[in-house]
Amino acid sequence: TKRALKYKMFVRDLLQQLVDEAFDDQPQVEAYLAVGGSTVNGCGSIKADLDLCIVAKNPGIVDRNAALSSDVKKENEFDQNREFHVDILRKTYTIFLKHQKKFQYLRFVDVARVPIISCKLAHPYDDGTLIEINCNNIAGVYNSHLLHYYAKVDERFPMMALVLKVWGAKENIINPMDGRVNAYTMQCMIIHFLQCATYPPILPNLWKLFPEFFGGKTPIPGLEFFRDLPSDLPDFHEMKNEKTVGELIIAFFDYYAKFDYAHDAISLRNARIFPRYHLLPEFQHWLFFIEEVYDLLTIPKNLKQAHVLQEIISKFKNAVDYYLMLRQIPIFRLICPEDVKKMASDEYNKLPTKTH
């Protein structure tokens, strides 16, 4: 809701003041707190966590680039070195500790693959929202911007994302800490499905259609949300895909139950499937390769064990059989939170009745 978004943006502004204090003595860092994840991508519920990213420049790289002539390729000032991220977050955490009365919960997690600050605000700002802050996940911020506009193109995408996030957590598919996938992976799987496995396609390739808007060149503080696309989407097909959310979710289960993970990879940038043998040698070990739009790496990086992938595939197969067979009660009442039960039930009721 607008009220929930307004509150989260207020929290972001409050924390930006503390981040500014942390780097008062290092103006070259230009630390900016960007909002990402389900708060802005349109795929979350009202109670979703608040994901923030400290976008920070490495002063050493800034100084080295300044000494180079304009025709020399410069280093990425938004350092992707983990040690730099830990240093930025630790300095921020130190200032948060100085203002500890503002927090009811505050923790610095530097042992995870992606270091974060995890916190909740105290009274009078407490509404139970968990806040997670990372550093220089630049691709993640641009991805949130891209997904925000996919959610605006067709409301079935965020509806599917919300239902499948709940289902995936219930089935232990969404559990990155246990070597499974995260919610963002599921969202990207849905985008690929709606672009390449439905006819007519439901989602276009926004990155390809509007490179000036989604090409990853806009400075992060200048990213715009809640506006119209630069121009109307081209009409590629005379017919509009009218499949319901219920029908699409069952087809989604079937698609990924039959996907050839051993031989095929997915490119979100180009909205296509391509053979895995085209991957660079250093990427061949990834079990499920979904090429991320901005950094071109795979998205489900925690999925490293073959037996876990097979378990996930089995869950998709079982879901197809179960939800096609079940007709006694609306299927999504079993998997949806209260705020989407009615929506999902309505979609279910649009499904054709199975005859025997």
N, C-alpha and C positions, 0 to 999 in steps of 0.2 A: 504494500500500500504506500501511498505518498507519505503518510505520516511516519511509517517505519523507515522509509528512505531518508526523510528529512532528519530523523533522529540519528541515523547512522552517519550522515554527512556532518552533523553537528559533532559527533564523537570524533570523526576524522579531523575536523578543524581544531578540536580541543587537544588532540594528541600531536597535531602538527606544531602547536606552540611548544610542547615539550621537546619535540625533535629539533626545532629551531634552537632551543636553549642548549641542547647537546652539542651542537656544532657552531656555536657562536664564535669559537676561536678558529674555525676552519671554513671560511666562506666559500672556498673553492669546491667544497663537497656538494653544495647546492642541494642539500637533502630535501626531497619532496615526497610527501606521503600520498601515494596513489591508491585509489580504491579499486579492488578487483573482485573476482569470484562472483557468487550468486547475488551479492548486493546490487550489482549493476548489469549482470549478464542476462537477467530475466528468467533464470532457470531455478530459482530458489523459492523457499517458502518465507513467510513473515519472520519465522524464528531462525532463519539461517545465520550462520556465523558471519562476522565481519572480517573479510580478508583485506589486509593492507600491505603495501609494498613500499619500503623506503628506497626511492630511486636516488642513488648517491654516486657522485663522481669521485674517482680516485685522484687526489691532489697530485700525486707523483706523475700519473699519466697525463693529467692536464698540463703540468709544467713541461713535460717532454714534448707533447704535441705542439705547445706554443713555440718551442724552439725550432720546429721543422718548417720547411718551406711549404707553400700551399699545394705543390704538385706531388708531395710525398704522402703515401698512404699512412694514415694516422691510426694509433691504437684506439680500441674501444674504451672511452673514458668511464663507462659504466662497467667497472671491473667485474668479471664473472668468477674471480678467484674466491674459493670458499673462505680462505683466511680473511680476506677483505670484508666479506659479508659478516663473519663472526665479529670482527673488530667494530664494524658499524653498529651492529645490533647490541654488542656489549656496552658501547658508549651510550647508546640510547637507553638501555636497561638501567645503567647507573643513574641517569637523570630520572627515570621512572621511580627508582628506589628513593631518590631524594624527595619525590612527591608521593610517597607511598600511601598517604591518606586518601588519595584519589582512586585507589584500587582496592577492591575486595579480594582479588586474586591476581598474582603476578609471578610469572615464571619465565626463565630464560632457558630454552632447550637448544643446546649446541651440539648434542650428540647425534641428532637425526641427520639424514642425508641432506635435508634442507633445514638449516638452523632457523629458529623462529623465537619471537617473544610471544607468549600466550598470556592473556590477561582478561579481567573483567573489571569494569568501573564500579566504584563504590557510590553510595548515596551522595548527592541526589540524582546521579546519572545512571544508576543501575537499573537495567531492565532484563538482566540475565543473559545478554548477548556475549558470546565468547568472541574475543578479538585475537586474531593471529597476524603477526607482522613478520614479513620476510624482507630480504634485501636484494635488490636488483634482479628480481624475476621479471625482466622487461617483457619477454615474450608473453608471460602470463597476463600482464596488464593489457597488451595489445589484443590478446585473445579474448579477454573479457569484453573489450570494446567491440570486437567482431561478433561474438556470440549475442551481445545485446541487440545488434541489428538483425541477426538471424531470427531472434525471438520476435522482432517487430514484423518481419516478413510474413511469418505464418505462426499463428498461436498454437498450432499442434506441436511444434517443436518444444517450447517450454513446458507444455502440458505433459508430453511424453517424458521429458527430462525429470520432471518432478515425480511422476509415478514410478519410473524406472530407478530413480535414486532410492526411493523407499524400498522397492522390491529388491534391488541389488544389495542393499545393506541387510535386509532380512535374510537373503540367501547367502550371505557372506561372500558375495562377489565384489562389492565395494568395501574394501578393507586394506588399504595400502600398507598399513603397518604390519600386516600379516602376509605380505608378498602378493597381494591381489591388486585390483585396479582402484583408482580413485573416481570420484564423481565426475571430474572433468573428462576422464577417458570415456565414461558412459555418454556424456554429452556429445563428444566428438564422434563416437560410434553412431549416435542418432543422426548427426548432421550428414555423415557419409551415407547412411541408409536412405535418408530423405533426398539426397542428391543423386544417388547412383542405383538404388535398388527399388525405386518406385517409378511408375510410369502412369501419367506424365510426372516428371520430377517435381517434388514439392518445394525444395529449396534450390536457389541458384548458387553460383560460385561468386560471392560478393567480392572476394579478394581479386578475382580476375576482372570482374565488371567495373570495379571502382578502385583502381590501384592508387589513385591520389588520396583516397579516403581511408583505405585499409592496407596500404602498402608498408606500414610500419615506419614511415618517415616523419610523421607528425610528432613534434615534441610531446612527451606524455602530459605535461600540464595543459596542453592545448587540445587534448582529445575531447570531443563533444559527444554527449549522450542525449537521448530523448529529443532528437531532431529528425527531420525527414532525410531520406537518402538523397544524394546529390541530384539524381534524376529518376524517372520511373524505370521500373524493371522491364527489360524487353520481354515481349510475349512470345515465348518459344513454341508454345503449343496451343492449338485451338481449344482443346479440352482442358478443364481444370481438374486436378486430382481431388476427388470428393471423399476419399476414404476417411473413416472416423478414426479417432485416437485408439479406440479398442481394436479395430482391424489392423491398424498400423503396428501396434505393440506386438500382436501375435505374429505378424509378418516379420517384425524385427527379431523376435526370438528365433524364428525359422531361418532367417538369413544368417545370423551368427552361429547357429547350430551347424550350418552346412558350409560356412566359410572355410576356404583352404588356407589355414594359417601357415602351413609348411612351405607353400609355394607362392603365395600372394601377399602383397603389402598394400597399404592404403595411403594415398596422398590427399590430404585435405586442401593443400594449396592448389592442386590441379583438378580436384574433384574426380578422381579416378582410382582404379586398381592398377597396379603394375607388378611385374614378376619380381620376386625377392632377389633373383640373381643380379638385378640392376643395383642393389644396395652396395654401398662401400663395404669392404671386408670388415671394418671395425663395427659395422652395424648388423652383421649377419647373425650374431648370437642372440639378438632380441627375438623372443618367441612370438610376439604379436607386434608388428610394426605398423603404427599409424603415424605417418609423417606430419609433424606439427607445422602449422602454416609459417611461423616466423623464425624458428631456430632449426627447422628441418630435422630435428631429432624425433625419436619415437616418444609417444606420450606415456604409455604404461610401463615406465622404467622399473617399477618394483616387481613386475611379473617376470620372474626369472626361473621358475621351476616348471618343468613340463607337466608334472602330475597336477599342479594347480590349474594350468590352462585346461587340461582335460576335465577337471572338476567343473570349471566354468562352462565349458562346452556342454557337458552333461546337464547342467542346470538349465541352459537354453533349450536343449532337447526336451527335457522333462516339462518345461513351461509350455512348450507348444502342445504337447499331448494333454496336459492337465487343463489348460484354459480352453482348448477346443472341445474337450469332453464335458467340462463343467457347465451345467445349465440351471442348477437349482437356485442359485443366488447370484446377484451381480458380482462378477469376479473381482473387481477392483476394491470392493469392500474388504477383501482379505489383505490387500497390500497398501492401501492408501491412508494417509493421515486424515483427520477430520476436515481439514480445509480443502481437500480435493475429492472427498467421497462423493458428493453430489455430482460434481463435474464428471467424474469417472463413471458413476452409475448411469448418468444420462447417456454417455457415450456407449456404454455397454448395451443399453436398451436399443440402440440403433443397429446393433449387429444382426445380421440375418439369423433366423432360427435354424439350427441344424436339424435336418430330417434324416430318418433312418429307413 
